[in-house]
Amino acid sequence: MARFKALALIPALALAAGALSACGEEGGTAAGGVQLVASGKVTTCTHLPYQPFQVKQGDKIVGFDVDLVDLVGKKLGVEQSIVDIAFETIESGEAMNTGQCDLAAAGMTITDKRKEKFDFSDPYFEATQALLVKTGSPIKDLSNVAGKKIGVQSATTGADYAKEKAAGAEIVTFDDLALLEQAVKNGTVDAGVNDNGVLYDFAKTNPDTTVVTEFKTNEFYGIGVKKGNSALLGKINEVLKASAADGSYAQIYQKWFGKAPTWQPGAASN
């Protein structure tokens, strides 16, 4: 009995340690009075891989989101440090609430449900859902997929969309994007639903797969911060607005997507 009581204390102690860090015991202050969970760096929580937004190359994590948050770090006068954790931990708000990170940048769609758990920056990327299949597949949309296996990523808006629209299909859930994409490639599932940017990126280097359609879902990505952290949120929004004005957003977009953006921060999001 005592053993189980001791084990039960471990999660509580871990949360307490995170809370102490968040309160500044090991933290610091950046430009503009922004409080950080670790001195001298802005700590980003993400979930790998989500190419081209964030992906590990060698011993470095790179990507579209990474480059944007580097601009935030520059504004604050600190370097960016990236923590790879489960997407569910980010989406629940726990990552920010327990002091694991200052912000979350994970190709994450702004939703009302998520807004209840943490605050979002202004939109920084326009996205929509898409359907990935093996090249030559008869599946062209979700109108007739009864009896088929449709892959989705856990805790994503794509999973919600597929569950609503893929009538009669078996929904197969994967922990991360790479597992979902490989399942489509090797035929474990008949198709996969996720955001268009990442699926097009995968199909570009895997010609035995193809994106056959997009579903207009009016989604926009935002950077998450702990509720009430208005100082950091304000700096992030300043950076996003400035990046559109000075051309740095377009430059980063061109770098990762090979074309000019058709939407930029500050444009209408509906």
Salt bridges, closest charged atoms under 4 A:
ASP67 OD2 - LYS255 NZ 2.91
ASP84 OD1 - HIS47 ND1 4.00
GLU91 OE2 - ARG114 NE 3.09
ASP119 OD1 - LYS227 NZ 3.18
GLU126 OE2 - LYS216 NZ 3.60
GLU164 OE2 - LYS165 NZ 3.76
ASP201 OD1 - LYS204 NZ 3.86
ASP208 OD2 - LYS185 NZ 2.85
GLU238 OE1 - LYS75 NZ 3.32
